[in-house]
Every structure is written in structure tokens, then in C-alpha cells.
Amino acid sequence: MPVPDIFRIKICGLSDFENAVAVSHSGADAIGLNFFSQSKRCVDLDTAVKIANTVRGEVQIIGLFVNAAPSEIEQTHQQVGFNWIQLHGDESVEFAQAVHQSTGVPILAASRGSLIRWATLPDDFHPQALLMDAAVPGSFGGTGHLSNWDLAATWRTMPHLKHLVLAGGLTPENVSEAIRAVQPSAVDVAGGVEVSGQPGVKDLTKVEAFVTAARKAFAELPKE
């Protein structure tokens, strides 16, 4: 399976069908479906399949897993059909490689508060993209805390890292500053565009403001 072009703007943690379809029409490039059962944004499989079958071709579909068994990831992919598989737990490089080989799907490997784990990698496998999230003890993400932008900005000095997706506490108000500071390949938001008190349901006005601000900031980055 060819590696898809890296997306620019990902809206993650969608769990409501109609809301997910509306978000997919907002100008975002990708949506994230969270299959971590302990997450307040976990989506049930039937809804995920319905969302994917409806928006496929409009946005890239990312399946998020946290320390899941390889068989669970493979079976979920077979039913939903992902463009990327996001490993957001404590998965090893070897685990990521095995999932990539068994599914043929590119890997988005999450790192919380550090790039060290993915900075030195074996020559035979590098995740297709790295996601930088905030480090919060006892949490696997989605906390609303800001990630370390200064640290994230060092990703370009690491030759094995092809793409960086910046996550952690992003909002319509700060995403432009984050993009200028880090110059990531893409940005990822969940709680920063949600309806208050409704995890997994996005406020479309906030989503559209986030997309507009992010696109403008990306367009203003120096050309490589």
C-alpha cells in the first residue's frame, strides 16, 4: 500500500456520526477515531465503520490505539479501513514495525514529552510520522495541556523523523503561533475544538476557526 501524503490538519476523537460527517466537510484533512476503551472519546466500532464508509475519500482516516493487541488493531482495520494507524501508548519500535508489516498501513507513532524514543531507530524501519503530545503523568493524551514547542521544534535535526504532527493543547487561538514556532508537518486537535462538556463532539464554529487559522499559518511558513 503506498504511503499517503501527510495530512495538514487532523481533528481527533470523533465519536458521533453526524458530527463526524460535518467535521469532515470543514476543510480538515484527516479525522481521528479513538479505540482506547478508557478514553472519554472512544468510538464504538459500528459508529466508526459508518463514519469511515461515509467520509472515505474526503479525509484521511486515522485509527488511534493505546497498547492494544496486534490482533485487535488488524481486525479493526479490516472493518474500518485506515489511512494511518496511530500508536499512542507505550508501543515499541518493533511493535510498530510489526503492525505496519501486517496491515500495510503507515504508522503515526506518538511521543509524550520527548522525542528520544523515536530519535534513534534501526535502519530497517522508521515510523512514517511522529506525533508530539504533552507529557501528563497517568495519561495517554487528550488532556488539553500544551506540549513542549521548543523541544518539538528540534524534530528537523533528527534525520530519521520524516514528519512531525504537533498535538497537545492546541486551540483556534494558539494554533498559528504553534505552527510558526515548531514548523510541523501537521497539527492535531481534540479537546480544543469540542462542545463544552461533550467529549467526542466538536463545535463546528471552533473547528472552522481552527482550520482557517492553521491553513493560513502553514501557507506563511518559509518554503523549503
N, C-alpha and C positions, 0 to 999 in steps of 0.2 A: 504493500500500500504506500503510495507516495506521501511524503510529509506535507501537510497543508501549509500554506503561508501562515506566518504568525499573525494572530488577530491583534487589533489595537486596543479595543475596549471590551471588557468582559463584565457582564452583570451576573453575579453568582448567588446561589442559594435560592433558586426559584422553586416554589412548591405548590403553587396554584395554577391550574391550567390556563384560564382566561388571562390572568395577569402575566403569565409567561409568554403567551402569544403576543400580548400588547407590548411587552418589553422587547420582543424580537423585532417589532416594527419601529423601534425607537431610534434606530441608527447604530446600535451596538453591533459589534462584530461576532460576539460569542456570548453564550449563556452557560452557566454552571449549574449542574444538577447534583445535589449533595446526597450521597447514600450512606453517610455516617449516622447510625441509628441514635446516637447520643446527641446529635446536633438538633437545635431548635429549628433548623432549616431543612431537615431531612425530608426528602420527597419519597412518596410511595412508588413502587415500581410501575403500577398501572398508569399513574399520572405521568410518570417520566416517559413511558412509551408513547402516550398520547401526545405529550408536548413535542417529543422528538419527531414523530411522524407528521406533525402539523407544520413545524418550522424548519425542517431539514431543507438545506439549500439556501435559506435566508440568513442563517447564522451558523457558526460552528458550535458544536455541542460538546461540552466537556463534562465527563463523569468524575466526580470527586469521591475518593475513598480514603479512609483512615485505618491503617493497619488491618486491612481486610485480607481474607484468604484469596490466593490467586484464583481459585475456582469460582469464588463469588464475583470477582472482577470480570472474569471471562464470560460467565453466564449472563451477567448484567449487560455487558457489551453486546452479546449476541442478541439480546432482546431489545435494547435501546438503540445501539449503533452510535458510537462516539467518534468524534474527530480527534479528540485528545483524551488521555486518561491522566487525571491529576492525583498524585500520591501525596497526601497531606499529613501523614503520620510520621512514624519512625522507620520507614522502609529503607532497606539498604540499597546500595548501588546494584548489587547482584539481584535483588528482588525486582527493582525497576527494569533491569535488563531482561529478566525472565518474563515479566508482564508484556514488555514490548515485543519480545520474540513470539509469545504465544498468541497475541492479539493482532499484531501488525499495526498497532496504533501508537503514535508518538506520545512520549511521556512528558508531562509537566510536573516537575519534582519540586515540592515545597520545602522551604528552609525558613525556620523561625529564628530571627535574630542573628543569624550567622550564615556566611557563605562557605565556611571552611569545609563542611562535609562534602560539598559538591565541587570544590575548587580544584582538587587533585583527583583525577579519575583515571581508570585504566584506559589504555588506548583503544580497546575494542568496543567500548560503549560510553556514550555521553548522552544524558537526557536531552531531548530536543529543545527544552526550555526549562528555566528555573523560575520559581515564584518565590519572592521575598515577602514574608509576613512578619508581623510583630511577635516578639517573644513574650508570652504571658504564662507564668507557671501554672501547670494543670490544665492548660487549654490548647486545643489544636487549631485555633484561629477563630475568626468571626467575632472578635472581642470589641472592635472599634478603636483599639489602641493603634497609635502610629508606629510604623516600622522605622528603623534607623535609616534615614535617607542618605546620610553621609557614608555609611557602610554599604548601602545598596549601590551607591554611585561608583564603587570600586569594581563592579562586575566587569567592566570593559577591560580591566587589566588581567583578567583570567581567561586565557586562550581557549579553554575547554567549554566555556559558557557561551552558547550560541545566541540565546535570547534571555532577557530578564523581564518577568512580569511583576510589576510592583503592586503590592496589596498592603492592607493594614491601615485602617482609619481614614481612608480616602472619602472625600465628600465633593459635592459640586463646588464648594468654596475653596478647597485646597488642592484640587487635582492639578490645576495649571502650575502652581508652584512646585508640586511634586515632580511633574514631568520635566520642568526646567532644571530642577536640582539633580535628578537621577538620570535623565535621558534613557528611560527604559524602552524596551520593545513594545510593551503594552501595560495597561493598568487594569486592576481587578477591584470591583467594589461589591459589597453585600449590604451590610447594615447602614452604610452612609446614604443609601437611596431608598430606605424602606419606609413603609407606612408605620407611624409610631405605634408600638405595642403589638405589631403583627409581623413577627419574623417570617421571612419567606415570601412576603407580599410587598411588592415595590410600589413606591409613589411615582407615578409616571411623569409628573412635573419635575421631580428631582432627577429621575433617570435622564430625561431630555436635557436638563441643565448640565448634568454631568457629562453626557455625550458631547454636547456643544462645546463645553469648556475644554474637554480633553482633545477633541479634534483640532481645535484652534491652537492649543499648546503644542501638539505634535507637529502641526504644519509650520510652526515657527522655530522648530529646532534646527540647528545647523545641518546642512546636507552633508552626508558622509561621502 
